[in-house]
Amino acid sequence: MKALLLAAVTLLFSAELLLGPAGTDPYVIGAVRLPRAVGAVVGGVLLGLSGLLLQTALRNPLADPYVLGVSGVAVLTALGSYLLWRLVGLPYLGFYVGALIGALAATAALLLLASRAGILVVLMTGVLLSYASSSVLQLMLLALPPEELGYLYVGLQGSFAAYPAGVPGVATALATLAVVVVVFFNLRHVAALMHGEEAAAGLGADARRAVMYVVGAAAVGVGVAVASVGPVGFIGLLAPHMARWLTGRYRADLVFLETAGLGAALALAADLAVRLLSPRELPVNVLLSLVGAPAAGWLLWRHVHKI
């Protein structure tokens, strides 16, 4: 399975580089398509793994950074840091730090709520959080000069075309690799959370450490993804479930690599389809929502019928 996923990701990555109206023009490949393809891999891996961590820690099959509003809050705080610098003159934290602060706050709040409420309460709270952050974001955009809206709009809608080229892009890719390595070597504690903190403690895992680890790792993953490619939806929901279905395994440590590979494959496939099938630049969320929304409905239907 791992070999097949690697082959699929390699094929899709190559297609991202070589296919398009400009053909195989070296400049277009290096300056336009390569950063976009790297952004799809980075965003897909980070969002897939963040979804896996949240689903395990919240014990919620519908947990996804986009659905639960974590991505929305991250975008809100990232833009807020820019506005405070641009309009008020406060020190600029940067999109990455701003997004990280928002993702950390939202993830911690949802985990705290999950320890006191049921799955559906957490889900509805996340949906409300997503709507509220989207509304406030639209109001904040009105404060920006019209000439600055174009570039920001593309990134705020979720697009791999917004991924930075050059040194910032390389640094983001290296940060993604670091997150993957850290998550991989600490999965045992996270996997124990699938039955609750008390059960995790009974299995010898440090439940408090595991919860703090999930908050930190998921927040970093969502923060980096949102700051580099915007709030891309449903990859964090679909990739973990597809990995479980393909492998027949359910523990986070047993589907970790498959989730990362499927996240990258989903992102590359969605971006390639949007880029080749649409004559205009479209947010990749347009296609992912068409697939992800019915999948989320089906998962919710399954959960309700199990209650």
N, C-alpha and C positions, 0 to 999 in steps of 0.2 A: 504493500500500500504506500509506504513512504517513497519507494522508488517511482511509482506511478505518479504520485503527487509532484515529485521533483521534476519529472519529465513534463508534466502538464504546465507547471509554472514556467519552466524553461521555454517551452513552445509558445506560451502566451506572451512571455516577455520579449521573445524574438519577433513575434507578430506585431507587438506594440512598436518596436523599433523600425520595422521594415515596411509596414503597410500604411498607406495614406495617399492623399492626392499628390504630394510632392515626390512620391516614389522613394528611391534610395539616395536622395541628396545627402551627402555627408554632413553638411551644416545643419540641416533640419533634424537629422538623426541625433547629432550630438547636442545641439542647443535647445531643441524643443521636445523631441520624443523621449530621449534618455532620462531627463529629470522627471518627466511625467510617468514613465514606466517604473522608475525607482520609487516615486511617490506612491504609486499603487501598491507596490510590494510592502513598503514601510507602513502605510496606512492599513492595509489588509492584515498584516501580521499583528500590529499593535491592537487594532480593534477586535480581531478574532480572539486574541489572548485575554484582553480586558473583559470581553463577554464571557469567556470561560471562567475567569476568576469570579466575576459577579454572580453568575449562575450558581457556582459552587457555594460561595459564601452566603448568598441570600437564600439559597435553596429554592430558587425561583427559575423555572424553565424559560420564562419570558424576559429575564434580565438581559438588557442590552444597553450600552452607553447612550445610544440615541433615543430609544424608547423611554428609558427611565429619566431622561432629562440631563444626564451628566454632561453629554456633549454640548447641549444648549447652554448650560451654566458656564461651561468652559469658554465657549465663544463669547458669552456675555462679559465675563471678567477680562478676557483678552482684549476685546474692543474697549471696555471700560478703562483699562490701563492706558490705551492709546489716546482716548478722549481726554483723560485727566492730564496727560502730557501736552496734547495738542491745544486744548482750550484753556486749561487752568495753569499749566506750567509746572505741574508736579513732576518729580523724577520718573522717567519712562522705565517701566519694568520689562517691557518687551512682550510680544505676543506669547512666547513660550512660558514665561513666568506667570503672566496673567492667566493663561489657560490652565496651567498647573494648579494655581490657587483655587480656581473655580471647580475643577474636577475633583480636587482633594476635598473641598467642602461638601460637594454634592454626594460623593461616594461615602464619606463618613456619616452624613445625615441619613442616607438610605440604609446603611448597615445598622445604625442605631435604631431606626424605625423597625427594621426586620427582626430585631431581638425582642420587640414588644408587640408586633402586629403580624397579621397573616399575609400570605402571598398577594392576594388581590388588593389589600390595602396599600402595600408597597408599590404595586403596579400602578394603581390609580394615582397615588401621590407622585410617582415619577412622571406620569402622563401630564398631570396638572403642572408639575414643575417645568416640563418641556414647553407647554403652551405659554406659561407665564414668562419664561425666559425669551421665547420667540417674540412675544408682544413688546417686552421692554427693549429688545434688540432693535426692533423696527423704529421705536421712538428715538433710540440713541443715534440711529443712522441719520435722522433728520438734523442732528446737530453738526454733521460733517459738511464741508463745502462740496458742491456738486462735482468738482474736478477730482476729488479723492474717492468718490463712490465706486467708480468703475472697477479698479483693481480689488478693492475690499469686497465688493459684491460677489465676485467670482469665488473668492476664498470662503466667504461666509455662507455660501450656498452648498459647499462641499464639492470640490473639484480637484482632481489630481494634477490639473494644469497649474494649480497654485503652488505646487511643491517647489521650494527654492533650489536654484542651480548653484554650482560652484561650492565654495567652502561650507556655507550653511547647510546645503543639502548633504554633503559628505558627513558633517558633524551630526546631523539628524539620523542618518543611516547608522552611524557608529553608536549613537545613543540607543537606537532600536535594538541593535545587536547586544548591547550591555543589558538592556531590560530582559531580553529573551534568555540570556545566560543566567541572570539572577533568578528569574522565575523558575527556570528549569531545575536549579539546584535547591529550591525551597518548596517544591511542589508537594512533598510528603505531608507537610503541615497543613497546606491548603486543602488537599484531598480529604483529610480527616474531618473538615468542616461540613461535608455534604450531609452528615447526620446531626449537625448541631454542635454547639460549643461543649456541652456536657459530655456528649459521646466522644468528641475529639479528645477531651481531657482524659476520659476513661481509656482511650487507646494509647495514651502516653504522649500525645502531642501537646504542645504549648498553645492552647486555644487563643489566649490573649495576643501572643506573638503572631499567630496565624492571621487573626483579624487585622492587626495593624499592618501586617505584610500585604494583605489583600488591598487595604485602603491605599497604601503607598504605591504598590505596583500598578493597580488599575488606574489610579489617578495619573501617574506618570505616563502610562500608555495612552490614555485618552487625551491628556494635555498635549503631549508631543504630536499625536495624530491630528488633533483639532488645530493646533498652531501651524502645522505644515500643510494640511490639505483641507481643513475645514471640517464641519460636522457631517461626515459620511455615515449614512444610516444602514442598519440591518445586517451589516457584516458580522458584528458582534453577536447577533442573534442566530444567524444562519450557520456560521462556520462551526461552532461547537456541536450543534445538533447534527449537522452533516457528518462530522467526525465520529460521533457516537453511532450513527446509523451505519456508516461504512465499516467500522471496526467491530461493532457489537460490544464495545466497552463503554463504561460510564464514568469511571473515576478520572479526575482531572489529570493526574499524572500519567494515565495510560492513553490519553487522546491529545496530549499537549502538542506534539510535533504535527500531527494530522490537522489540528485546529489552525496552527500557524500556516501550514501549507495551503489549506482550503481558504483561509482568509486572504492570502496573497492571490490565489487563483481567482476567487470571486471578484476581487478588486480589479485585477487585470482584465478579466473577461468583460466586466461591466463597462470599464473605461474604453476598451477596444470597441465594444458594440456601440456605445454612445458616439464615439469619435468617427466611426465609419458609416453609421446609419443615419446620422443627423447632419444636415447641411450647415447647421449653426452650432456653436458651443453650448452644450447643455450641462447642467449639474448632473453628476453621476447618480445623485439621489433619485432622479426621475425614474431611471431604470430599476435601481435597487428597491425602491418603494413598491413598484409594480409586482416584484417578486416577494419582497419581505412582508408586506402588509397581509396578503393571504396566508403566508406561512405563520405569522404571528396569530392570526385568527384561528387557524387550525390548532396550534399549540394551546391556545386559551380554551378552545372547545374541548380538547382532550383533558385538560386539567379540571375544568368544571364538571365533566362527567365522571371524574375519579373521586370527587368530593362526596 
